[in-house]
Amino acid sequence: MQTLLRTLAVALALGTSQAAGAAVINFNDPALIDIDNDSGRATYRESGFALTGEAAGFLTIDGLGSAMTSGLVLLDGSTVSLMADGGGPFSFSRLVAGRLDAQGAATLSITGIFGDGSQQSTMYPLAGLAAIAVPMWSGLTALRFTASGDLVIDDIGVDGAPSDVPEPASAALLLLGIGALLGARRVRAVRA
């Protein structure tokens, strides 16, 4: 019985630890932008995260991102903020960015706002669209992207806070494991 309980505890821990995971915001669904006409603010939601900013400052466009899919265009002087839906902490690990106009100049400023209220910023002069070496920040409550010049952002790598609700695949795996444990226990009881 103790072995069964220990195994069940391990299965539960493994099943619920998969509730959070790495996500890539790739802007491949431009229809997801919601615009509040009263405030002039726009919000793009993907993978449990929301990017919010002035509606006139950003838009998603097909054919601009990595692999020529979609990317987020930030116009000169605009800022967008990235937050996890529900406001939980998250980590930031990667980004693809570049100039919109091959002849123009563009600089991307990234500011991380952490759970303790502290902030860190870094700036990147941009050339063609490519992966840039970003700081590996964790414990973020928000991330701000500010454009100097017109630029494109794609493939934002984030890792969200654990969810209270496991993903369906994790829950199914957990239930399958519990069923197998109970079946093995029944077989042992019949043999004894």
Buried (B, 14 or more C-beta within 10 A) or exposed (E): EEEEEEBBEEBEEEBBEBBBBEBBBBBBEBEBBEEEEEEEBBBBBBBBBBBBBBBEBBBBBEEBBBEEBBBBBBBBEBBBBBBBEEEBBBBBBBBBBBBBEEEEBBBBBBBBBBEEEEEEEBEBEBEEBEBBEBEEBEBBBBBBBBBBBBBBBBBBBBBBBBBEEBBEEBBEBBEEBBEEBEEEBEEEEEEE
